[in-house]
């Protein structure tokens, strides 16, 4: 009898909960730094198994969104969708102007359903953090919030359209890469009309060979295109699986579906390039430096244990030919190590690891001899070279001096504001001293003991003075007719007892 693994149970549970949770699971599969590898292996199998909605609903949504009758926009519109998913479905159509297009239409009321489901999920995450120690440790609420933002972004088709336009600009001078054109006159938040391009999917090797495509050229072009997006542009396709990448005659590559994209800042690009080169050189120090620069490192991280884990991973790839090294797998394993040491890796870098794994699988299928890490190396070296280019360094120094100059310019104004605050008596100063309460308690005890000793000494001096005075004074006087010693003794005793009571009452003797 087959016992279901944890990953299988999680996948089946998400599928039973419905489309929203399936999408969350798909997004979670891009985060190997947060989710264990065995669960991710199951999450990538999640599929949107939802029936298409009716053509009448499609027609109603299009006419409401565009404000035009369907037959005034399209000369032809296929009622049967090309594909259906949890958020929307795609139909083939022909515009009145003659262009073939693919029209993506959002499901009726799907936004309301997804927002309701996400609110429930966020409440469950809060409850989990309150009740479960591991949930608080891994900040489940923040993870759910991150996934929610990614899913809500997919509900706005104008975002996907802008992403497509941005990637198209990256390759406007490259005839070997093609991105479908967006028809903005017929696109809204709930409708996306794009150029229809019918190519051969890159995982259909039999058809590629039948049409005489050069799979080695296709593999190299896909790899180059992805690394150009990652390391040069800093804006890349986040889900380049074979269903979203196809080939046209003359080995032209077509990228489609830009609902999920990744963004890298110049610093993140440089750190990633450093990581790739450190992996190639099998440098533990280089890998650790790149990881700590990439993520948010907690103060209590154990660098010795981190180094040990990286060394063990390095040994796994020791003496392994670069052509046999999976860059995506190595990076995801490094991100998992970072997660174990509570180093927070930015979401876009985690998406990058998933993207590389997907591209590697596609490239290996097209050309088993192509090493993707060798394809990446020139991009990484060029990036590092550009970083230390004298002109670039000079520009960075100039920018820093500009910022410094702006700070200096604001100094007189800031001083004036501070002076005004001081004059008005609104300036508050807070000083924090570790264990200050313990320090003050001990200081209080010392002062009380010192006070007690001073009073006791004073009492003794007074009594001695009175006794000596009475013994030496032979003549009578009004003073000596009074019981001065007894009165002084009584007053001193009362003072002594009052002080002793006060000190013992405070509990700080």
N, C-alpha and C positions, 0 to 999 in steps of 0.2 A: 504493500500500500504506500502510495507516494504522499509524503508529508510536505505540505506547502511551506516554503521558506518565508521569512519575514517580508522580503521584497515582493513575493507573489501575493501575500495577504494584503500588503499595502496597495498594490496595483489593483487587485480585485475590489478592494474597499472603495478606492477612488472611482472606479468605473461604475460601481453601484450607486454612488452619490450623485453622479450626473456630470453634464458637460463642464460646469464651472470647475469642479474638482479635478476632472481630467486635464483641463488646461493648466491648472495650478501644478499638477503632477508633471506635466510636460515641461513647464518652466523650471520646476525643481530639479529636473534631470540635467539641467545645465549647471548645477551648483555642486560639483564634487568636493568642494571645500566645506560644504555644510552637510551633505547627505552621504552616508556610507556607500561604498562601491557596489555592494550586492543589491542594495535597494535601487540605485541608479540604473543598474542593469535591467531591472524590471520596469522602471519608470519610462525608459526610452521605448518600451513596447506599447505604451498607451496610445490608443487610436480613438479618434472621434467617431464613434459608431452611432450616428444619428440619422434618421431618415430626412430626406429633403422636404422643405415646406412647399405648399402648393404654388402653382404658377399665378393664380389669382392674387395671392398675397404678394408675390414678386411684383406683379403689375401695379398693385396698389401702392407699394412702398416707392417704386420708381417714380410714379406719377406725382405722389405727394412730395417727394424730395426734389424733383426737377421742376415741378410746376407745369409739366407738359404731358400730353397724351403719349403713350408708349409708341404708337405708330407715327408720331411726328418726329421722334428722335431716331428710331431704328427702322430700317427698311426690312430687316429680318431679325427675329429673336427666337432662339430655340427654347421651347418650354421645358425640355428635360435638361437638368443641370449637368455640367461637365464633372462636378464634384460637390459634395456637401460636407460641411464640418459643423462643429458646435456653435460657432459664432456666425457663420454665413455660408453661402453657396455661390458657385460661379456658373454663369451661363454664356454661351457663345452668341454673338450678335453681329450685325453689320449696321454701321451708321448710315444715315441718309446720304452722307458724302462719299460712301463707298468703302470706308476703312473697316477691316475686320477687327473686332474687339472682344475682350473677355470682361464681362460685367460681374463684379462681386457685390452681392446684396446681403445686408445684415439681417439676421433672423428677427422676426417680429417680437418685441418686448424682451429681447435677450439681455439688453443692458440692465433693465430693472431686475431680472432674475439673477444676473451675475452679481450685481451690487448687493442684493439681499443675501446671497450665499456668502459673499466675502465678509459682510458684517457679522454673520454667524461664525465664520472661521476666525475672525479677529477676536471675537468674544471668547471662543474656545481657547485661543492662544493665550489670552490674558488669564483665564482660569487655570490653564496648564502651568503658567509661570508662577501663579500664586500657590498652587498645590504641589507641584513637582519640582524637585531640586534641579534635575537635569534640564528641564525646560527653561528655568531661569538662567542656568549656567550658559546655555546655548542661545539665549535671547530669542525664543521662538516667536514672540510677538513682532520683533523687528523683521524676522525672516518672512513672516506672513505679510507684513506691510510691504516689504520689497516685492514679493510675488504679486500682491494685489495691484501695485502701481504698474507692473509690467503687463498684467492682464487687462487692466482698464485702458492702457495705451492702445491695445489691439482693437478696442471698440471704436476707435476713431480712425476711419479709413483715410482721412486727409493726412494723418501722420505717416501711414504706409506710402501714400503717394509722394510726399515730400522726401521720404527716404529713398524711393526709387529714383527721383530726379537727382538727388545728391550723388548717388552711386553712378548714375549715367554720366554726370559731369567728370567723374574720376577717369572714365574710359572714353571720353569724347574723341580723343585722337588715336584710339586703339581699334582698328577694324576687326580684331579677333575677338572682341568682347562686345556683347550686345545686351542692352537693358530695354525692356518694353517701355514705350512712350505712354505717358499719362494724359488722358483727355480731361482736362480740368473743367471744361464747360459742362461735362456730364458726370462729374464726381462731387460727392458731398461726404458728410461724416458717416453716412450709412450706405453710400454707393461709391464704388471705385471702378471707373471705366479705363481699361488699359489696352494697349495694342495686343492683339492676339498673335502669338508666335507658336507655330507647331513644329517642334523639333523632336529629336530622338533622345529619350532619357538616358543619362550616362550609365545607368545600371543595366541597360538592355544591350549587352555585348553582342548578342546574336544579330540584332538589327543594325548595330553600328558596323559590324563586319560586312553585312549584306550590302550596305550603302557605301562601303569602301572608306569609312572614316579611319583616320590614323589615331588609334587609341593612345599611343605614346605622346603624340603632339597634344591631344586633348588633356591628358593627365598633367603635362607640363604647364599648359596654359591655365588650367584651373588652379594649380598650386601657385603659379606666379600671380594670378589675379587676386587670390586671397591674401597673399603676403603683401602685395601692393596696397590693398585696402587696410591691412592691419598696421604695417610698419611705415608706410609712407603717408597714407591719408588719415589714419587713426579713426576710420569709420568703416565698419565691415558688416557683411551679411551674417546674421547670427544663426541662420538655420539653413545652410547650404546642402541639404540632403539631396539625393538623386532626383527626387520628385520636383525639386526647385531649380535644378540645373539640367540643361539639355544642350544638344549639339545641332548645328546647322551645317549645310554644305561648306566645304573649304575649312572644316574643323573650327568653325566659329562657336564660341561658348555663349550661352544665354543664361543669365541669372534672373529668377523670378521670385515673387512673394517676399516683400521686405517688411513684413509685420514685426519681425524680431531683428534688431540690429545692435551692434556693440560700438561703443565709443571709447577711445583711448586718448588721454591727454599727452602732450609731448613728453612729460616726465614718465608716464606709464609706458609709452612706446620705448623709451630709452632703457628703462628697467627690464622690460621684456626682452629686448635685444641682448642686454647683458646676461639675462638668464639663459637664453639660447646658446650664447657663446660659452658660458660657464658649463652648461651641460655637455657641449661638444668637447671641451677641455677636461671634463670630469673633475672640475675644481670645486671642492666642498666650500671653500671660503667664498668663491665667486657666487655660488648658488645661494648661500646663506645671506650674503650681502644683498643680492637681488631680491630675495623674498622679503627681507626686513625692510627694504626700501619700498617694496610694492604695497605692503600691508600695514595695518595699525598694530604695532607690537606692544603687548601689555608690559608693565614695569616688572612683573614677577616672572617673565619668561626665563626658563632654564636653558641658557645657551649651550651648556655642555650636552644636555639631552637632545637638543635640536641638532647639534653637530653630529651626534651619534646616529640619529635617524637619517640624516642626509648622507652620511657615510655609508650606511647600509643600503640606501637606494643607489648610491654611486657604484657600490660593489655589484649590484644587480646588473648594471650595464657595462661593467669593466670588461675590456677586450672584446666587446660586441661591436661588429662592423656598423658604421653609421647607417648603412642601407637597411639594417635590421632593427634600428632603434625607432620606436614610435615616439615622436616629439609630443603629440597630444597626450599619450598615456603617461609619459615622464612628467609633463607639466601638471597633469591632474593628480598624479601621485604626490608631487611636491606640494600642491595646494592642500591635499589631504593631510600631509605632515604639518603644514602651517596651521590647519584647523585643529589638529590634536594639541598644538601648543598655544591655542587661542589667539593666533595671529589672524586678524580679519583681512581677508583679501577682497578688494572691490568686486562688485557683481560683474562688471564688464570684463574683468580679467578671467573670472570663472567661466563666463560665456565664451571667451576666447579659447579656453581649454577644450570645451565641448565642440566648438567650431573646428578646431584643428583635428580632433578625433574623427569627426564626420568627414572632413576633406581627405584625411589620410586613408580612410576606408574606401572612399570613392577612387582616389588616385591609385591605391594598391590594386583595386579591381581592374583599372585601365592599364596600368603598367607596374607590375610587381617589382621591377628593377629600379624604379625611381625613388630616391631617398628624399623625403620631404624636408628633412633637416638640412640637407645640402642646398636645397632650393632656398631655404630661409636664411642661410648663412650670409650670402652676399648682401641681402637687405639689411640684416643686423649690423654687419660691418660698416655699410654705408651710413647707417643711422648714427652709429657711434663716431664715425669719421666726421660727419656733418656737425655733430655736437661739439667736437673740439676744433672745428675749423676756426682759424684766427678771426675771420669776419664774423662768424656766429658768436664767438666768445666776446668780441668787441661789442656786438649788438646787445648781448646779455648784460655786460658791464654797464653799457650806456643806459639800458632800461632800469637797472638797479640804482644807478646814480640819479635818474629821473625821479624814481620813487623816493630816494633819500632827500632829494631837493624839495619834493612836495612836502615831506615830513618837516623839514627845516622851515619851510614857508609857513606851515601851520603852527610852529612853536609859539610865536608871539601871541597869536589868538588863543591858543590853549592855556598859556600862562595867565592871560587876562581873565579867562573864564575861571581858572583855578583861584585867582585872587578874589574874584567876586564871590565865589562860593565860600572862601575862608572868611571874608568880611561879613557875610550873612550868617556865619556860624553853622553852615550846613555840611561841613566836611566831616565825614565819619571815617575813623581809622580802626580797622580790626586787625589784631595781632593774634595769631594762633601759635601756642606753644604746646608741643606734645606733652601729655601727662601733666598739664598745668594744675589740675585739681589736686593731684597727689602732692605736687610741689607746695601749693598754698596750704594744704592741710599740715604738712610737716613744719612749714614756716609758722603757722598759727600755734602749733604745740610748743615750738621753741620760745616764741614770744610770751606765751602764758607761763611757761616754767620760769622764764627770766623775771616776769612781773611778780610771780610768787616769791622768788628768791629776794628781790628788792624789798618787797613789803616785809618779809620776815626779818631781813637785816635792819630795816628802819625800826621795826618794833623792838628789836634787841637793843639798838642804840638808844632809843627813847627810854627804855626801862633802865638801862645801865646809867644814863644821865640822871634820871630821877633818884635812883638809889644813892649815887655818889653825892648828889646835891644835898640830900637829906642828911647824909652822914657827916658832911663837912660843915653844914650851916648850924652854928651853935646858937645864934640869936633867933628869937622868935619873930615871926612875921605873919601877916594874914595868910600868905601862901602856905606856910608850914602848918598853919592851923587847919587847913583843908586837907582832906584825904587825897592828895594829888596823885600819889602812886596808884592807889586803888582805882581812881577815876581814869587815869591814863591807861592803866592795864585793861580796864573794862572796854574803853573805846578801841584800843588796839586789837583786842580779842574780837570785837564785833566786826572791825574792818577785815581782819584776817579770815574770819568765817565767811563773810560775804564774798570775798574774792575767791576763796576756795570753792564755795558753792557755784559761783558763776563759771569757773573753769571746768569743774566736773560736769556741770549741766551741759556744756558745749560738747563734751565728749572728746576734747582735743588736748587732754593733759599729757 
